[in-house]
């Protein structure tokens, strides 16, 4: 399974750890993935510049291998105070149940997000990070040119063929093709209002046929069978999120890990109730209660800020019913492994599957 991706990323196995933001991608998780032959990725979407620099340095204390950083592209957004007030009112009964007070109205602007993002880019250059991936959009031509001058490998995230083609045309090195099975936020950036998207094994060969750059498959891949299937359909590597989320080195809340380990494939649904942006997670009381308001919620990041206190309080109370339990569509394949054991099992199973295919074919 050596190819362009493994060669350029200098990794032993075609496995990338998905850059899950919100504290899941601890330095221990990122370093463990890189130390055991994959590419660890810091999910920096919610990190301020100082936190990002600190985490990069902490990872470097744990590994001398390559690792990457993922950034969220800031998007313009509009909302009115009436919309936010309505969403906040719908959360009143939940806050009362969790015994938390009403927060101050959120205040964030596109310029705030843009300034933080530009500071993050500056830190990646100063810290000589070798790999950077982007979600929710694409960097500007000027930003790409600057990052390329510093020998950075750039990866875009796409949920459609059209998005994948844009990633190639703008000069990125690889495209992560994310199927609808993926956990967490959708990487969509061209049709963000829709919750409809193709499954990975439908989308993947179509994207491969339209691209000249290597493709990395993401969405529901948990084991060696998924890896071999993705490679067979033209991917050169896979990006795995939920599989690493339940690993011991992950920073995911213990309640979150337990929920995935006891979930069925029917429990992972799409919702925008937590953040205002479509994401896949395990259904719980919060999603069920808020689903009737889904069409009237303010966009990301406003809804994300409105629910922040609820998610934090629920985590402190070990209450999974009001936490954002992000998960892909294959939770029954999740295991409470160490990173080392997970990667070893994935590669062992991949070889077994490849051998079986070879024997059957010849």
Helices and strands as residue ranges (DSSP letters): H 4-9, E 15-17, H 27-35, E 40-43, H 49-62, E 67-72, H 81-90, H 92-98, H 110-126, E 131-135, H 141-149, E 153-158, H 161-169, E 174-178, E 184-185, H 200-210, E 214-218, H 224-232, E 237-240, H 242-245, H 254-261, E 268-271, E 279-282, H 285-290, G 291-296, H 302-306, H 308-316, G 320-322, G 331-333, H 339-361
